[in-house]
Amino acid sequence: MADDVELIPDDLDALVTAVTAAFRDQADAHQLLRRIGYPLDRASNFAVDHRYAWTAVVGDLAGGVVETPYRRLITEAYDKRPYNPTFSRLRARYLLASVAHVMVVGASPDGAERVRGDRELKLVQESGLRVSPVLAAAAADLSGIGTVRPDVLHLACHCDGTNLIFETAAGMVEPVAATRVVDLLTTYRKQGGVTLRAVVLNACHSGGIAGLFTSVADTVIAHDGELDDECAAEFAGLLYRQLPGASSIAAAAHLAAAAAALTSTYCADLEQDLVVLPDS
């Protein structure tokens, strides 16, 4: 699991004030607490005194009753109140470009053009981030996200515009509808508390399915048209090296595309074909 964010005292106070104001109603408060994994049998009665109830919850969070409590609280509070200025500011400051752990899932089955997931993996690892690799991946291997719990799910595979292409146990083509992958990630988000900073669809013709993944990740990165294999690897390495200094994951993607277009003739169309949702 990704490490929790470390809030400066003023931001912690602002977060507590914002959740106290935005989730006064007991039903709303309980729904939020469920989503961050807080045990409701410990909660005070919000209907009687919501300020006291939230003060007790925050004390429990500081005491470790929930893993990565502030990361989860910011994520879920923003998800429920996306126009709240405090949640938006804290999310942008602490989460959007805060990536420590990437799960790289690669597949290059027999009978399909080769995908150099191994080279992508090497370049991502050189970024210095924690990387969990799954190569020669079957669709079922995505269930490992519940244990790995990465910040980013990076898919290095083929896409035909509707399906993502994984491998069978025999190494043959296994097309899986993008909707099914989203359904799986939705289950792990709702039932397992897995929150993704980003899904990277580093595959040809993935731009058309990118919108499906916006419900399960803060940022989705994909590509319209063809994506050269060498360019895919170059873009992947640059993307994760750009993150520490970027204002957001979206900004890092645009910087990586621009740099790749300059360094490789294979990437001439990368900037115009890049899809980033939301693009900010």
C-alpha positions, 0 to 999 in steps of 0.5 A: 500500500502507498505510504500516507501523505504527511499534511502540514498542521495548517492543512490538517486543520483545514481538512478537519474543518472541511469534513466537519462542515461538509459531512454534518448529516449522520448518513453522509458521514457514515457513508464517507467513513465506510469508504475509508474503512473506518469501523462505524461501531466506534463512531459517535452520534453525528445527529447529536453533535457532529463536531464532537463526532468528527473530533473523535473520528480524527483522533482515531485516525491519528491513532492508526485505526485506518491505514493511510487515513489522510490519503483515503479521507482526501480522496473519498471526501473529494469524490463525494464533494468535488467542488469543495475548494479545500478538498480540491486544493488538498487533493491537488497538493498531496495526491495528484502528482504523488506517486510512489508505487506503479504496477506494470502489467504487460502482455505480448501473446503469440500471434500478435505483434510483439510488445516490449513490456520488458523494456517499458518495465526497465525504464519505469524501474529506472525512475526510482519508483517502487514497481510491481511487475506482472509480465505475460499477464492474463486478465486474471492477474489484474486481481493482484491489484487488491494485494499490491495496491499501487498508486498507478496501474500501467498497462503495456499491451495491445488494444483494438479500440474495444478490448485489451489484449492479455495472454492465456496460460498457453501464451495465446491471445486473450481479448478482454472487454475494457468494460470488464476491466473497469468493472473489476477495478470498480469492485476493488475500489468499492470493496477493497478501498483501492484508490488509483492516482492513474491508469496508464493505457500505454497501447494503440487505439486506447484513446477510445476507451479512456473515458471508461476508466475515469470512474476508477482513477483520478487521471487516465492516460491513453493514445489515439491511433498507432503507438510505436513499441519503442515510443511506448517504452520511451514515453513510459520512462519519461512519464515517471521521471517527470512526476516529481517536478510536475504539478499533476500527473496530467502535466507530467504526461504532456511533458513526457510526450513533448520530450519523447517527440524530440528524442525519437523519430518514432514519436512524431505523432505522440503529442497529438495522439495523447489522451489525458482525462481530465486534462488539467 
